[in-house]
Amino acid sequence: DQQVKQNSPSLSVQEGRISILNCDYTNSMFDYFLWYKKYPAEGPTFLISISSIKDKNEDGRFTVFLNKSAKHLSLHIVPSQPGDSAVYFCAASEVSVDTGNQFYFGTGTSLTVIP
Amino acid sequence: SQTIHQWPATLVQPVGSPLSLECTVEGTSNPNLYWYRQAAGRGLQLLFYSVGIGQISSEVPQNLSASRPQDRQFILSSKKLLLSDSGFYLCASRTKTGGYYNEQFFGPGTRLTVL
């Protein structure tokens, strides 16, 4: 059963506009969420995180929003740049559970920023 | 920060042949280690995780196995490869900071093609 879902497999945005990537989860015990960016044939790189005690975290052009009641998080990229074109994965975990602490990943959204 | 090495970078193997992928971690100690597979057009599937030497947990039943002979070494193996084993294999590491686990760091990946 997919505990973390990214329902949009792809997204195209004009350069300079906002990119919004969405992610939903089902496990209410998740308390730590991350976004990763992945280029083809490379490992994912960490982008931004948010813990469940916050509803927003910002880092430069990247902002992650968390809506715990809706079990939904989103990544906003403003302004979008062609170099942002990649696959974006959201991931969730229970940070304080000492049983391997694996992240559950969504299936990814392929973002294309059009120059 | 952590650095994760994986080799080989690419591998082409015939069906029925054995497999050994190696992952080593630098810059941390006592990490949790993970093997993921990304099949074409799909998300990241967790295969195995390890919380310590000799401790392996399997998430998906299959013809693959994992071993952790040293604290910072994680090996993925198979006795007989199947066509469905083709994919991009990623090793990841996660450690505790201040009592809580932080984000995962990923290696560069191994592209496996089974013919």
HADDOCK unambig.tbl for C-alpha pairs under 7 A between the chains (distance, minus, plus):
assign (segid A and resid 42 and name CA) (segid B and resid 108 and name CA) 5.11 0.50 0.50
assign (segid A and resid 42 and name CA) (segid B and resid 109 and name CA) 6.14 0.50 0.50
assign (segid A and resid 43 and name CA) (segid B and resid 90 and name CA) 6.64 0.50 0.50
assign (segid A and resid 43 and name CA) (segid B and resid 106 and name CA) 5.59 0.50 0.50
assign (segid A and resid 43 and name CA) (segid B and resid 107 and name CA) 5.54 0.50 0.50
assign (segid A and resid 43 and name CA) (segid B and resid 108 and name CA) 4.42 0.50 0.50
assign (segid A and resid 43 and name CA) (segid B and resid 109 and name CA) 5.55 0.50 0.50
assign (segid A and resid 44 and name CA) (segid B and resid 106 and name CA) 6.09 0.50 0.50
assign (segid A and resid 45 and name CA) (segid B and resid 106 and name CA) 6.90 0.50 0.50
assign (segid A and resid 95 and name CA) (segid B and resid 100 and name CA) 6.04 0.50 0.50
assign (segid A and resid 95 and name CA) (segid B and resid 101 and name CA) 5.66 0.50 0.50
assign (segid A and resid 96 and name CA) (segid B and resid 100 and name CA) 5.83 0.50 0.50
assign (segid A and resid 100 and name CA) (segid B and resid 32 and name CA) 6.54 0.50 0.50
assign (segid A and resid 100 and name CA) (segid B and resid 49 and name CA) 6.74 0.50 0.50
assign (segid A and resid 100 and name CA) (segid B and resid 50 and name CA) 6.81 0.50 0.50
assign (segid A and resid 100 and name CA) (segid B and resid 51 and name CA) 5.79 0.50 0.50
assign (segid A and resid 105 and name CA) (segid B and resid 44 and name CA) 6.15 0.50 0.50
assign (segid A and resid 106 and name CA) (segid B and resid 43 and name CA) 6.28 0.50 0.50
assign (segid A and resid 107 and name CA) (segid B and resid 42 and name CA) 5.85 0.50 0.50
assign (segid A and resid 107 and name CA) (segid B and resid 43 and name CA) 3.72 0.50 0.50
assign (segid A and resid 107 and name CA) (segid B and resid 44 and name CA) 6.64 0.50 0.50
assign (segid A and resid 108 and name CA) (segid B and resid 43 and name CA) 5.79 0.50 0.50
